[in-house]
């Protein structure tokens, strides 16, 4: 059974000086459901999970499951470079009702292929919900090759990959080597249509925090057979997606959300506010898209 098809959003975490703004998070979650988002990822890279405490992660996962209330799947980011901590958080996420797990490969440690397999096996063996492998070598310093992913997919709960390597040839190889029911989600908003054309199932989006309906409509068009419309939307969102990565994610995104009237909260150090020249570039891209002045539909 598919985890989801279409547009998932790796949601931001709206921080205050003292913690998480739960009312703002509730508003954003409900808005995403209304805008057609097909799944929510909580505690991902865009959510600044690396600067959240264990208790904050647990509460964010529990809260998101409670607010979403089964309307769309909730995917909990539970992976770290500490295997035992990843196992514990994964078990917790399952216990409070998460539908699936997003598990990054161990970073900093830079393990071997065998260590990678054992890391995922340790998590796999302690849960009974689907695992989405998160391959983002620009963050982890380690690429998960198609062959290594093929081995991970022999584990019973490893059902999908969020592919953010940017390597289209590798993604094509994954589609060729992995079973037909193994899902592939684009981890890059500028490659949604190309990856879906290779047999992918959609995207786990950053830009969807800002323009969820456009990202959802893009995947809906492709899945409905209207490739021309999907491609039009891919091109239409290209500049605004580029602006979201002019600095480290989610720095530009949170600035853009504030400009659009979507209170995104503060960033946590070591991330800091966008530079003025780059803010101007973000604002320019937003104006070109027709965003400024309110929430985009």
N, C-alpha and C positions, 0 to 999 in steps of 0.2 A: 504494500500500500504506500502511495506517495506521501512524503512528509508535507509537501505543498507543491503547487505549480503556479508560476507567475512571479509576483513582486513581493519579496520579503524586505523588511526594513530593519537595519541594524540601528536601533533607536539610540539617540543621545540620552545622557543622564543629566537632568537639570539640577546641578548642584547649587547650594547656597553656601554662605560662609561657615555654616554650622552642620551641614549634612546634605540630604536630598530633599528637594521640594516635591513632596508626594502629590500634592494637589495639581501641580503643573504636569507631572508625569501622567497622572490619571487623565488629564485633559488631552495630552498628546496621544495617549494610547487610544482613547475613544475617537479622536479625530482621524487617526490612521484607519481604523475600522470603517468609518464613514467615507473615507476617501478611496476605498477599494484595495488597500494593502492586504496581501494574502497571508502574511505571516509576520511575526515580530521576533526579532532577536534582541534579547536583553543581556546586558553585561558583555558586550562585544568590544572590539577596538574602538568603535565610534562612541560607545558608552563610557569610555575611559575606565574600563574595568581594572586596568593595571594600577590605578590609584584609588581603588575602592577597598575598604577593609573586608574581611571575611563576613562579618555581620551585615555590612551594607549590601554585599552581593546576595546573601541569603534573603534579606528583606526585599531587595529589588526583584528577585525572581518570584518570591511568594506573592508580592504585591501585584506584579504583572499578570500572573496566572489568575489571581482573584479578579482583577479589573476586566481582563479580556473575557473571562468566564466562558471559554469554549467557542467563542465566535470565530476566531482564527487560531491557527497553531502558535504556540509560544515555544521558541527555541532558546534555551538557556546557554550562555557562554560559560563553560565550566573548566576549560583547559588552562593549564599553566605549565611551567617547566618543572614543576614538582609533581611527580606521579601520584604520591599518596594524597596530596591536597586536591588534585584533579579528581581522583576517585571519590573522595569525601564530598566534594561539591556536586559531583554528578549524581551521587546517591541522594543527596539532599534535594536537588532539583527534581528528580523523579518523584521523590516522596511528597512534594507539594504540588505535583500535577503538571510539570513541564511536559510538552509533547515530544521534544527531541533535544539533543545536546549539540552545541557547536564546540568542537575541541581542536584547538590550535596545536601544531606540533611543538615539541619542547624547544624553546629559544634559549640563547646564551649557552646552555650545556653543549649544544651541537652534537647530539648523539649519533650513533651509527645506525644503519638501516635495521639492524637487529634490535637495538635499543628502542628505536621508533616503534617497531612492531610490539615489543613487550610493554611499552608505555600504553599503547592503545588497547592491547589485550587486557591489561590490568583494569582499565576502565570498562571495557566491553563485558568482562566477566562479572562485574558487580551491578550492572543495570539491565533493564529490560525494555528500554526505549531506544529509538534510532539515534545513531551518532553521525553527525556531519563533520567530516574531517576538514579542517581549515588550513589551506595551503597558501601562505603569504610570505614567501622568502624574503621580500624587502623588509619585513619586520623581524623574522626569525633567524635569518642568516642560513637557512637550510631549506632547500626545495624538496618536496615530496614528488619523486618521479612517478610516471605512470606505472612502472613495474612495482615500485614500493606500494603505491596505492592499491594495485591489484592484489597484493598480499594482504594488506589491511582489510580489504573487502571480503576476505575469507572468514573474518570474524563476524559472528552472527548479527551483531547490531550495527555494524558500519554500513550505512545505507546510502551515503551521499558525500559529495565534496563541494566545498566552497572554494572555487579555483580563482586565486588572485595573483597567480604568477605572471599573468599577461602573455604567456607563451601559447599562442593559438595552436601551434604544432603539437605541443604536449597535450593540450585539451583534446585535440583530434585523436591522439593516441589513447588517451583515457577512454574515450567513447568506443574506440575499436577494441580495447582489451577488456573492459569491464562489462558485466552483464547488462542487458537492456534495461532492467529495472533499477539499476544503480543510478541515482540522480546526480546531475551536475548543475551547480548553480554558479553563475558568474559572480565573482567577487569584485569586478570592476564595472562601474556604470557605463563606461565608454565601449564595452565589449558585449553588451547584452544580446543584441541581435546576432552578431557573429557566433557567439557560443550557443545560442538557441538553434542556429542553423546547423550546428554540428551535433545536434541532438540534446542540447541542454534543456533544463526545465524552467529556467528563469534566472532571477538575480536576488542576491542579498545586498541591498542597496544602501549607499551613503546618501546620495542625492535625493533619494526618496523621503528623507527627513524633511526636505524643503518643498519638493514637488511630488508628493506621493501619487496623485492621480495620473500625472503624465507618465510616471514609471510603470504604474499599474496598467494604464491604457496601452503602453508599448508591448508589454508581455501578453496582455489579453488579445491584442491584434495579431501577434505572431501565432499564439496558440489557436486562434480562430481562423487562421489561414490567410489573413490579410498582411502579407509580408511587406507590401509596399507601404502601408500605413505604419507598421512597426519600424521600418527603416526611416520613414519621415520623422517619427518621434525620436529615434536614436540620433539623427542629425540635429533635430531641433534642441535637444538637451545637451549636445556635445560641449558647447561653450560654458554653460553653467556648471556642468560636471567638472570641466577643466579648472574652473575657478574654485571649486571645492577642495582642490588639491594643490593650490598655489603655495600653501604652507601645510604643515603636518595636520592630518585629520585628527580631531574635528575642529581645529582652530578656525578655518574659514567658514565651515558649516555653521558653527554657533554664532559667528558674526552675521552671517546671511540670515539666519533664522530671526535674530533680533531685528534686523532691518525689515524683515517681512512681517513683523508683529507677532512672531512666535517666540515667546519667552523661553530661552534655552538654558538659562542659568549661567553660572561662571565656569571657567576652566579651572582645573586643579594643576598646580605645579607638579612636574616641571613644564607643563604646557602653559603658555601665556598668551596675551591678547595679540591679535593680528596687527602687523605693521600698517601704518597709514597708507603707503603706496599700494599695498596689496588689498587693503579694504576698498580703495577706489576701484580696483580691478574687479573685485567681487560685486560691488554696486553697479558697475557698468554692465556686467554679464546679467545681473538680475533685471536691470532696466530693459535690456535687449530681449529678455524672455517675457517681459510684461508682468514681472512679479511684484514690484514695489507698490505699496498701497494696501496690502492685505494678504490674506492667505490665498494661495493659488489653487484653483480647482482643476 
